[in-house]
Amino acid sequence: MELLVACSVLAVTVAIGLVAHEWSHAFVLRFGAVDYTISYLPNREGGLVGLLRSRPWAVVQPRPTGTESPWVLRAAALAPLALALPALGLTATGYATEGPSVVTAATVGWLACTIPSPQDFSVAFHAHRALRESLEEYDPRSSRTK
């Protein structure tokens, strides 16, 4: 029974953690005055299996004008790493490792959601390029000719 409860807690924690991951992006974008949209359950296939199999569960799409600092986009892309602090605190105190298995399952699920995705790392490393492209989209005269 304990294993069943721990697996259920793990699944619920991952679902909540995925939404928290996207909200952390949105929080930094809002703080940096960058427009964005949040979509929940985009492009879902039919049925319960399609819902669980499809991904992502939530998406934050920034809409920069090109005049923002690239550091805002970089910070937003790596913001989910801050979600690791509570889990690391539970681990440092030993509660996540020596406590009930439910806490361990929740900690593992939460930590899994704090890892930035490959797309997040791409934004972090290439934010200046994304801003340049969005500036050209808003103002075609700003593009440089070779």
Summary of the structure (lengths in Angstrom):
residues: 146
radius of gyration: 18.7
end to end distance: 67.1
largest distance: 67.1
contacts: 402
relative contact order: 0.18
helix: 69%
strand: 7%
